[in-house]
Each structure stands twice: as structure tokens, then as C-alpha cells.
Amino acid sequence: MRKVSQLIFLVSLMGFNTADALQIKSVKDNQTVLVTISSSEPSRIFVLGDRISKTRGMDGMYDLKKDEGLGEIFIQPSQNALHRTFNLFLTTEQGHQYTLRLNPLNIPAETIELKPLSPAALVADHWEKNSPYSDVLIHLMQAMKNQIKPEGYAVISLAPVKSKKLSPCLTMQLLTLYRGNHLQGEIWKIKNEGRGIVRLNPRQFYVEDTRALSLTDESLECGAETLLYRVVSRGE
């Protein structure tokens, strides 16, 4: 029995280490983010939906290799940086700029995924301005419904937030943002918390600067939920 218990414990530890090998960091442009890397092995860093084009840091602090095909980097601290943190500045092909505060620890190699929270302004701006306006709205609506990221957009899945009370029986909760340069898409969860059937109309969810609205369902049974897709102007 003792040997079996030890085996289960070891397997659990192995699973724990494997799960921790991937770090996902949501970052805004020009933001500094703390990242843990291995002090003894190369750690992989990549940007979701983008490619790293330039890196800059203090000479003699690290060894870096770049995968030109995938646009990602592999970094390992030098002996000078084994017991101290150091900065690495990244620029991507879509124009994002991040500062990574790298903290070397005696751990296995890490994989770090950087998830942009800011739109790629030039890419999003080109798409929004060079396509017919109605086509842009339709494409953005379809992208939200199919969970596809439009070119240059930042897709932000929000942590659970408190629902807004629309009426004694209706609530709405913001789930996801699709942030572009001039437009922003929103996905809301609408719930009927009343005792009877509720009829919905997209117009009742109109707010200032709304450009498009769509509901998955326009009739909700007691306790039922549906999704609202809304596009608004960012006003920036």
C-alpha cells in the first residue's frame, strides 16, 4: 500500500509541473509584465496571432535564438543573470511593443504565450477604412458569432462580472470584447430570471454610438439565456 501511495503522489507532482510549463500573459501595448523563465534551459516566447520581429536587452545577460519561420524566440539567461531579473523589449510585426521583466529560476524550460489586449492599430485601421462600412459590420458580427479574431483586432475574454439588471426579470452580463481601432464588438449574455416568457427586441439594447445589433433568440423561457452581439464606435 505504501508503494502505491508514493507512486500516485509522484504522478500528481509530474502532472502539476507539466501544467505549469505554459504561462499565458495578457498584455497591453507598452506594458511591463513579469515572466518566469528557466535558468538552465531555453524558454520559448511567442505572441498569439502575431510574430516577434525585434528584441532588445542588456548585452551579456542572455542567449537568444529566433525561429524566423514561426516568429518566436528561445531565451536562456547567461551566468551574469542567474540570480537577478532583467528586461527584454519586444516588437511584433503588427506593431505591438512589450517589456518583459524576466525572472530566471531553477525550473524546467517554460513556454510563455503573450496574448495581446490592444489592437494592432495599423492592421485594424486598414481593414476598417478600406472595406465598405456595411461589410465591416457584417464581417465583425460573423466573426463574433463564429469566435474568429478579425485581422488586427484584440479579443478579450472577461473574468466573470456582475450582471446588469435590465428589468425585474432580465439581466445582461458582458462576456467578450472584440477591440479594433475604431469599432468594438461586444458579446453579452442575456438571461430571463422571471417566471414567464420574455419577448426581446434588439432595439432595446441600443446605447449611444451603437452601429449594429443581433440577438440569437428573441423569446426566452423562464431561466433561459441567449447572446447579444453589439458593435459600437470606440470614439478614439
Secondary structure, 3 states (H helix, E strand, C coil): CHHHHHHHHHHHHHHHHHHHCEEEEEECCCCEEEEEEECCCCEEEEECCCCEEEEEECCCCEEEEEECCCCEEEEEECHHHCCCCEEEEEEECCCCEEEEEEEEECCCCCEEEEEECCCCHHHHHHHHHHCCHHHHHHHHHHHHHCCCCCCCCEEEECCCCCCEECCCCEEEEEEEEEECCCEEEEEEEEEECCCCCEECCHHHHCCCCEEEEEECCCEECCCCEEEEEEEEECCC
